Amino acid sequence: MSSHKDLRIRSKVISEGVNRVPNRAMLRAVGFQDEDFKKPMIGVASTWSEVTPCNMHIDSLALAAKKGIQLHGGAPLIFNTITVSDGISMGHDGMLYSLPSREVIADSIEIVTNAERFDALVAVGGCDKNTPACLMAIGRMNLPAVYVYGGTIQPGKLDGKDVDIVSAFEAVGLYHDGKINDEELHRVECNACPGAGACGGMYTANTMASAAEALGMSLPGSSSTSAVSPLKALECEEAGKQVLELLEKGIYPRDIMTKKAFENAITLVMALGGSTNAFLHLIAIAHSVQVDLTYDDFERIREKVPHIADLKPSGRYVMQDLSDIGGVPGVMKLLLEQGLLHGECLTITGKTLAENLAASEPLHENQDIIRPFNNPLKTSGPLVVLKGNLAPEGAIAKMSGMKKSRFTGPARVYDSEAEATEAILQNQIRKGDVLVIRYCGPKGGPGMPEMLSVTALIVGKGFGGDVALITDGRFSGGSHGFVVGHVAPEAQVGGPIAFLQEGDNITIDSETQEISFEVSEEEFTKRKNEWVQPQLKFTTGVLSKYARLVSSASKGAVTDLF
């Protein structure tokens, strides 16, 4: 258990004594009465924003959490933080700000919570960076806390088929290849996102929400309940109640987010075939609670966990479909029965994971979304760590849905996503090529931009699996195909990807876990000695600060690792 045994109420420093009259006067202005000063003060961190459907409904969820806190003896105050829409920022310079937004969200929650001396916290998030950012802040402060996921979007419908935001990106590729016309492209655009909620497949938002539930930091079922479900508001009320119980019992985030809890999260992500961004975010969250988590841990777990979920982007179904058959609790119940989870891990319910799952219903029978263990999609996890002379610190490949495990071909080297995109649109990329996009890492991007637009163009042009893509940037959870990201060290700091030349023969092998290029030792040394480090792309502002502070992708791309 935590060392915070005194259960001191931090908010008393602004409520007791004659000298605290000005503090209380300020709080009276926002609605506090005499009795409120005797209660624990609970912060509700809301990521509400109109800039994305992922978060457009979170204002009402924050109010529900506030109601739950009030009903159970707490004095709640809602405060906001930022969010950005990855889908809207994709494919242009806006994406440079996506990963840095994770740090801003975490920092702002830490700042407000500590400045106002809240005793505990309920955080409500939606889009990709919200979940890891909230958990990072919670981990740093180590105050009793509950995380609530705003929920997944329901799929759009077009001609009787499910469509989503990735369908829209891939439709652009089909359009540029002449396979659909203006009207058909417009129909996809108008039907892909029907309302509130985060992107519907097993993309980054749903991946990280699932991981949060496996970590024990959200209520059972939180990650798979849809944004528009009436159950989501009830869950927020329950979170308000639960955070007060955590405060009373003295249960803290670092009691919950242990090494074994992170192993549970990795196990679930592998079974679901989640986003490669889980590596970045789980390592960053682990850093916040002082747990040593490395690529070796992901590999150790991957080898024994089969991929059993037939979910988009490489599969057929979306999170709403999974929710309909028992949701994430049903999947974890199955994993626990197979001996793949640490059931003794404590959760925010005050019970162990095993105790929570004992109360959960099993997955429905006669469904084909979650495959049986004797017939998995892949006998081991699909998120593979690759190493070699191209990525000494490692790179991440997502092999779900791939029919071949090895790719060898000539490098087509570009120093920006824009250059690579133009090459694809001008039909300069051929089957068998290895498209390399570099200087897109945490420092070089800066911000390690996602490459969903590029991967969607490749798929839309019919090259899925026939053109490989390597980058020191990263991929959207919606990306699929033969793609390798997070190459480290990145080009900006002199990683070997900076020394690649057009036509170099590259090998990617997920079985041997190799990523390498053919070059003699003498030639490699020559290229390294001739390489000149480019200046950072920004000299002022948030991206300049970020580029100077951010760590390697293999260390979670955090900004407080000194």
C-alpha positions in Angstrom: 0.0 0.0 0.0 1.0 3.6 -0.4 3.0 5.6 2.2 0.2 8.2 2.4 -1.2 6.7 5.6 -2.2 9.9 7.3 -5.1 10.5 5.0 -4.6 14.2 5.5 -7.1 16.4 3.7 -5.1 18.7 1.5 -8.0 21.1 1.0 -7.9 22.0 4.7 -5.0 24.3 4.0 -7.5 26.6 2.2 -10.4 26.2 4.6 -9.2 26.3 8.2 -8.1 29.3 10.3 -8.7 33.0 10.2 -6.0 33.6 7.6 -8.0 31.4 5.2 -10.9 33.8 5.0 -9.8 35.1 1.5 -9.5 31.5 0.3 -13.0 30.7 1.4 -14.4 34.0 0.0 -13.2 32.9 -3.4 -14.8 29.5 -3.1 -18.1 31.0 -1.9 -18.2 32.9 -5.2 -18.3 29.6 -7.1 -21.0 28.1 -4.9 -19.5 26.8 -1.7 -21.5 26.9 1.5 -20.4 26.6 5.1 -20.8 22.8 5.1 -18.7 22.4 2.0 -15.6 23.5 3.8 -15.8 20.5 6.0 -15.8 18.1 3.0 -12.9 16.7 1.0 -12.5 18.8 -2.2 -12.5 16.7 -5.3 -11.4 17.9 -8.7 -13.1 16.8 -11.9 -10.8 17.1 -14.8 -12.9 17.5 -18.0 -11.4 17.3 -21.5 -14.6 18.7 -23.0 -14.2 20.4 -26.4 -16.1 21.0 -29.6 -13.0 20.4 -31.7 -13.6 16.7 -31.9 -16.6 14.2 -31.6 -14.5 12.2 -29.2 -14.9 15.0 -26.5 -18.0 16.9 -27.5 -20.2 15.2 -24.9 -17.8 15.2 -22.0 -19.2 18.4 -20.4 -22.3 16.4 -19.4 -20.2 13.5 -18.2 -18.2 15.8 -16.0 -21.5 17.1 -14.5 -22.6 13.6 -13.8 -19.3 12.9 -12.0 -19.8 16.1 -10.0 -23.3 14.9 -9.0 -21.9 11.6 -7.8 -19.3 13.4 -5.7 -21.9 15.7 -4.2 -24.3 12.9 -3.4 -21.6 11.0 -1.4 -20.2 13.7 0.7 -17.5 15.5 -1.4 -17.2 19.1 -2.6 -16.5 18.9 -6.3 -15.1 21.4 -8.7 -14.9 21.0 -12.4 -11.9 22.3 -14.4 -11.0 21.9 -18.0 -8.0 21.0 -20.0 -7.3 20.9 -23.7 -7.7 18.3 -26.4 -6.8 18.1 -30.0 -8.4 16.0 -32.7 -5.9 13.6 -34.2 -8.3 12.9 -37.1 -8.6 16.5 -38.0 -4.9 17.3 -37.5 -3.8 14.3 -39.6 -1.9 14.8 -42.8 -0.7 18.3 -42.3 1.4 20.3 -39.8 -1.3 20.2 -37.2 -0.3 16.6 -36.4 3.0 18.0 -35.0 1.0 19.1 -32.0 -0.8 15.8 -31.3 1.7 14.0 -29.1 2.9 17.2 -27.4 -0.8 17.7 -26.3 -0.4 14.6 -24.1 2.2 16.4 -22.1 0.2 19.7 -21.9 -2.9 17.8 -20.7 -0.9 15.9 -18.0 0.9 19.0 -16.9 -2.3 21.1 -16.7 -4.1 18.5 -14.6 -1.1 18.3 -12.3 -0.9 22.1 -12.0 -4.5 22.7 -11.3 -4.9 19.8 -8.9 -1.9 20.7 -6.9 -2.5 24.5 -7.0 -6.1 24.1 -5.7 -5.1 21.4 -3.2 -7.7 18.9 -4.3 -7.8 15.8 -2.2 -8.7 13.4 -5.0 -9.6 13.5 -8.7 -12.0 12.1 -11.3 -10.7 12.6 -14.8 -12.9 12.2 -17.9 -11.2 11.8 -21.3 -12.0 10.9 -24.9 -9.6 11.3 -27.8 -6.3 9.5 -28.1 -4.0 11.5 -25.9 -6.6 12.1 -23.1 -6.4 8.7 -21.5 -2.6 8.4 -21.2 -2.3 12.1 -20.2 -4.9 11.8 -17.4 -3.2 8.6 -16.1 0.2 10.3 -16.3 -1.0 13.2 -14.2 -2.7 10.8 -11.8 0.4 8.8 -11.5 2.7 11.8 -10.8 0.5 13.2 -8.1 -0.5 9.8 -6.5 -3.8 11.2 -5.1 -6.9 8.9 -5.0 -8.3 9.0 -8.5 -10.7 7.4 -11.0 -10.4 7.6 -14.8 -13.6 7.6 -16.9 -13.4 7.0 -20.6 -15.9 9.1 -22.6 -16.7 6.2 -24.8 -16.5 4.9 -28.3 -18.5 6.3 -31.3 -21.0 4.1 -32.9 -20.2 3.1 -36.5 -21.6 5.0 -39.4 -23.6 3.1 -42.0 -23.2 3.3 -45.8 -25.0 0.9 -48.1 -25.6 -1.5 -45.3 -21.9 -1.6 -44.2 -20.1 -0.1 -41.2 -17.9 2.9 -42.0 -15.7 5.0 -39.8 -13.0 7.7 -39.9 -10.4 5.3 -41.4 -12.9 4.5 -44.2 -12.8 8.2 -45.0 -9.0 8.3 -45.2 -8.9 5.2 -47.3 -11.6 6.6 -49.6 -9.2 9.4 -50.4 -6.7 6.9 -51.8 -9.5 5.2 -53.8 -10.5 8.5 -55.2 -7.0 9.5 -56.2 -6.6 6.1 -57.9 -9.9 6.7 -59.9 -11.8 3.9 -58.2 -14.5 6.1 -56.8 -15.9 9.4 -57.9 -16.7 12.7 -56.2 -20.2 11.7 -55.2 -19.1 8.4 -53.7 -16.3 10.1 -51.7 -18.8 12.7 -50.4 -21.1 9.9 -49.2 -18.3 8.3 -47.2 -17.5 11.7 -45.7 -21.1 12.4 -44.7 -21.6 9.0 -43.1 -18.3 8.1 -41.4 -18.8 9.8 -38.0 -22.5 9.8 -36.9 -22.1 11.5 -33.5 -20.2 11.7 -30.2 -17.5 9.3 -29.2 -13.9 8.3 -30.0 -13.0 6.5 -33.2 -14.8 3.2 -33.2 -12.3 0.5 -34.1 -9.4 -0.9 -31.9 -7.6 2.3 -32.7 -5.6 4.3 -30.1 -8.4 5.8 -28.0 -10.2 2.4 -27.5 -6.8 0.7 -27.1 -5.7 3.0 -24.3 -9.2 3.0 -22.6 -9.0 -0.8 -22.6 -5.5 -0.6 -21.1 -6.7 1.8 -18.4 -9.4 -0.7 -17.4 -6.9 -3.6 -17.3 -4.6 -1.4 -15.2 -7.5 -1.2 -12.7 -7.8 2.6 -13.0 -11.4 2.7 -14.4 -14.6 1.0 -13.5 -15.4 -2.4 -15.0 -16.9 -1.9 -18.5 -15.8 1.7 -18.9 -13.7 1.1 -22.0 -16.4 -0.6 -24.1 -19.5 1.4 -23.1 -20.4 3.7 -26.0 -20.4 7.4 -25.7 -24.2 7.7 -26.3 -25.2 4.9 -23.9 -27.2 6.1 -20.9 -24.9 3.8 -18.8 -22.0 6.2 -19.4 -23.5 9.0 -17.3 -24.4 6.5 -14.6 -20.8 5.3 -14.7 -19.6 8.9 -14.1 -21.8 9.2 -11.1 -20.4 5.9 -9.8 -16.9 7.2 -10.3 -17.8 10.2 -8.1 -18.8 7.8 -5.4 -15.8 5.5 -5.9 -13.2 8.3 -5.6 -14.5 9.2 -2.2 -14.2 5.5 -1.1 -10.6 5.4 -2.3 -9.9 8.5 -0.3 -11.5 7.0 2.8 -9.7 3.7 2.4 -6.3 5.3 1.6 -6.0 3.6 -1.8 -3.6 5.4 -4.2 -2.8 5.1 -7.9 0.6 3.6 -7.2 -1.1 0.9 -5.1 -3.0 0.0 -8.3 -0.6 0.8 -11.2 2.1 -1.8 -10.3 4.3 -3.8 -12.7 1.9 -6.6 -12.7 -1.0 -4.3 -13.6 1.0 -3.0 -16.6 1.6 -6.6 -17.6 -2.2 -7.1 -17.5 -2.6 -4.0 -19.7 -0.1 -5.3 -22.2 -1.8 -8.7 -22.3 -5.2 -7.2 -23.1 -3.7 -4.9 -25.8 -2.0 -7.9 -27.5 -5.2 -10.0 -27.3 -7.3 -7.2 -28.8 -4.7 -6.3 -31.5 -4.4 -2.7 -30.3 -2.6 0.3 -31.5 1.2 0.6 -31.6 0.8 3.8 -29.7 0.2 1.6 -26.6 4.0 1.2 -26.4 4.6 5.0 -26.1 1.7 5.6 -23.7 2.1 2.6 -21.4 5.8 3.3 -21.0 5.1 7.0 -20.3 2.4 6.1 -17.7 4.8 3.6 -16.1 7.4 6.4 -15.8 4.9 8.5 -14.0 4.5 5.9 -11.3 8.1 4.9 -11.2 7.6 1.4 -12.7 10.3 0.2 -15.0 8.6 -0.9 -18.2 10.6 -1.6 -21.4 10.2 -3.1 -24.8 11.5 -6.4 -23.4 8.3 -6.6 -21.2 6.1 -6.2 -24.2 8.0 -8.9 -26.0 7.9 -11.3 -23.1 4.2 -11.0 -22.9 3.5 -11.0 -26.6 5.0 -14.4 -27.0 2.4 -16.0 -24.8 -0.7 -14.0 -25.6 -2.7 -14.9 -28.8 -4.4 -12.3 -30.9 -8.1 -13.2 -30.6 -10.1 -10.1 -31.4 -11.4 -9.6 -35.0 -11.5 -5.8 -34.7 -10.8 -2.9 -37.1 -8.5 -1.7 -38.6 -7.3 -5.2 -39.8 -10.5 -7.0 -38.7 -14.2 -6.7 -39.3 -15.7 -5.3 -36.1 -15.8 -2.2 -34.0 -15.9 -1.5 -30.3 -19.7 -1.2 -30.2 -19.9 -4.8 -31.5 -17.6 -5.9 -28.7 -19.7 -4.1 -26.2 -22.8 -5.9 -27.4 -21.3 -9.3 -26.7 -19.8 -8.7 -23.2 -17.2 -6.0 -23.8 -13.7 -5.7 -22.3 -14.7 -7.4 -19.0 -15.8 -10.5 -21.0 -12.5 -10.6 -22.8 -10.5 -10.1 -19.5 -12.6 -12.8 -17.9 -11.5 -15.2 -20.7 -7.9 -14.1 -20.4 -8.0 -14.7 -16.6 -9.4 -18.2 -17.1 -6.5 -18.9 -19.4 -4.1 -17.9 -16.7 -2.8 -14.8 -18.6 -3.8 -12.1 -16.1 -2.6 -11.3 -12.6 -6.0 -11.6 -10.8 -4.6 -10.4 -7.5 -4.0 -6.8 -8.7 -5.9 -4.1 -6.8 -8.3 -1.9 -8.7 -10.2 1.4 -8.1 -13.2 -0.6 -6.9 -11.2 -1.5 -3.8 -11.4 -5.1 -5.0 -9.0 -7.2 -7.0 -9.2 -7.7 -10.7 -10.3 -11.3 -10.2 -13.1 -10.2 -7.8 -14.3 -7.7 -10.4 -14.3 -10.2 -13.1 -16.1 -12.8 -11.0 -19.1 -10.4 -11.1 -18.9 -9.9 -14.8 -20.8 -11.9 -17.4 -18.8 -14.1 -19.8 -18.7 -13.3 -23.5 -21.9 -14.3 -25.4 -22.0 -17.6 -27.1 -22.3 -17.9 -30.9 -20.3 -14.8 -31.7 -17.2 -14.5 -33.9 -15.7 -11.2 -32.7 -13.5 -12.9 -30.1 -12.0 -16.1 -31.4 -11.5 -19.2 -29.2 -8.0 -19.8 -27.9 -7.7 -22.9 -30.1 -8.4 -20.9 -33.2 -6.8 -17.4 -32.7 -6.1 -14.9 -35.5 -2.5 -15.2 -34.5 -0.9 -17.5 -31.9 1.1 -14.6 -30.4 0.5 -10.9 -30.1 0.6 -8.9 -33.3 2.6 -5.9 -32.0 6.2 -6.9 -32.6 9.4 -5.2 -31.5 12.0 -5.2 -34.2 15.7 -4.5 -33.8 18.8 -4.4 -36.1 21.2 -2.0 -37.6 18.4 0.2 -38.7 16.8 0.5 -35.2 19.3 -0.4 -32.4 16.8 0.8 -29.7 13.9 -0.9 -31.4 11.0 -0.2 -33.8 7.4 -1.4 -33.6 5.4 -3.3 -36.2 1.8 -4.2 -36.2 1.4 -7.6 -37.9 -2.3 -8.2 -37.5 -4.0 -9.2 -40.7 -0.7 -9.7 -42.5 -0.3 -12.8 -44.6 3.5 -12.6 -44.9 6.0 -11.9 -42.1 9.0 -10.9 -44.2 9.5 -8.0 -46.6 12.6 -7.1 -48.5 12.9 -4.3 -51.0 14.7 -1.1 -52.1 14.5 2.0 -49.9 12.6 5.0 -51.2 13.7 7.7 -48.8 11.9 10.9 -48.0 12.6 13.4 -45.3 9.0 14.5 -44.7 5.5 13.0 -44.9 4.5 15.7 -47.5 7.3 14.5 -49.9 6.2 10.9 -49.5 2.6 11.7 -50.0 3.3 13.5 -53.2 5.4 10.6 -54.4 2.5 8.2 -53.8 0.0 10.5 -55.6 2.4 10.9 -58.6 2.6 7.1 -58.8 6.3 7.0 -58.1 6.0 4.2 -55.6 5.8 0.6 -56.9 5.0 -2.7 -55.4 8.0 -4.1 -53.5 9.3 -0.7 -52.4 10.1 0.2 -48.8 8.9 3.7 -48.3 11.0 5.5 -45.6 9.8 8.7 -44.0 12.4 10.1 -41.5 13.1 13.2 -39.5 9.6 12.7 -38.0 10.6 11.4 -34.6 9.8 13.1 -31.2 12.6 15.7 -31.8 12.8 15.7 -35.5 9.1 16.0 -36.3 8.9 17.5 -33.8 6.0 15.7 -32.1 6.4 12.3 -33.8 3.4 12.8 -36.2 1.2 9.9 -37.2 1.1 8.6 -40.8 -2.5 7.6 -41.2 -2.9 9.6 -44.4 0.1 7.9 -46.0 -0.9 4.4 -45.0 -4.5 5.0 -46.1 -3.3 6.2 -49.5 -1.2 3.1 -49.8 -4.1 0.9 -49.0 -6.5 2.9 -51.2 -4.2 2.5 -54.1 -4.2 -1.3 -53.7 -0.7 -1.6 -52.3 -1.7 -2.9 -48.8 1.0 -5.5 -47.9 2.9 -4.9 -51.1 4.6 -1.6 -50.1 6.3 -1.4 -46.7 6.5 1.8 -44.8 9.2 2.6 -42.2 9.3 5.8 -40.1 10.8 7.3 -37.0 7.4 8.9 -36.6 4.4 6.8 -35.6 1.1 5.5 -36.9 -2.5 6.0 -36.1 -4.2 3.1 -34.4 -6.2 3.0 -37.7 -3.2 2.3 -39.8 -2.7 -1.2 -41.2 -0.5 -2.9 -43.7 3.2 -3.6 -43.6 4.1 -0.6 -41.5 7.0 -0.1 -39.0 7.1 3.0 -36.7 8.9 4.3 -33.7 12.3 3.6 -35.2 14.9 4.6 -32.6 17.2 6.3 -32.3 15.4 8.8 -34.6 17.1 10.5 -37.5 17.3 13.9 -35.8 19.7 12.5 -33.2 21.8 10.5 -35.7 20.0 7.2 -35.6 20.9 4.9 -38.5 17.7 5.7 -40.3 19.4 9.0 -41.1 22.1 7.2 -43.0 19.8 5.4 -45.4 20.2 6.1 -49.1 17.9 5.6 -52.0 18.0 2.0 -53.2 19.5 0.5 -50.1 18.1 -3.0 -49.6 16.0 -3.2 -46.5 14.7 -6.3 -44.7 11.8 -6.4 -42.3 11.2 -9.8 -40.6 8.6 -10.2 -37.8 9.6 -13.8 -37.2 13.3 -13.1 -36.6 12.3 -9.6 -35.4 14.9 -8.0 -37.7 14.9 -4.6 -39.3 18.1 -3.9 -41.1 19.6 -2.6 -44.3 22.5 -4.0 -46.4 25.6 -1.8 -45.9 29.2 -2.7 -45.2 30.7 -1.6 -41.9 33.1 0.7 -43.8 30.2 2.3 -45.7 28.1 2.7 -42.6 31.0 4.5 -40.8 31.6 6.7 -43.8 27.9 7.8 -44.0 27.9 8.4 -40.2 30.9 10.6 -40.3 29.5 12.6 -43.3 26.1 13.1 -41.7 25.4 16.6 -40.5 22.7 17.1 -37.8 20.0 19.4 -39.0 18.8 22.3 -36.9 15.6 21.8 -35.0 12.6 22.9 -37.1 11.3 25.3 -34.4 13.3 27.8 -32.3 10.4 29.3 -30.3 7.1 28.2 -28.8 5.7 25.0 -27.6 7.3 22.8 -30.3 10.7 24.2 -29.6 10.4 23.5 -25.9 9.0 20.0 -26.6 11.8 19.1 -29.1 14.5 20.1 -26.5 12.9 18.2 -23.7 11.4 15.0 -25.2 13.0 11.6 -24.7 13.4 8.8 -27.3 10.2 7.0 -28.4 11.7 3.9 -26.8 11.5 5.7 -23.4 7.9 6.8 -24.0 8.6 10.2 -25.5 8.2 11.9 -22.1 9.4 15.4 -21.3 10.5 14.9 -17.6 13.2 12.2 -18.0 16.4 13.9 -16.9 
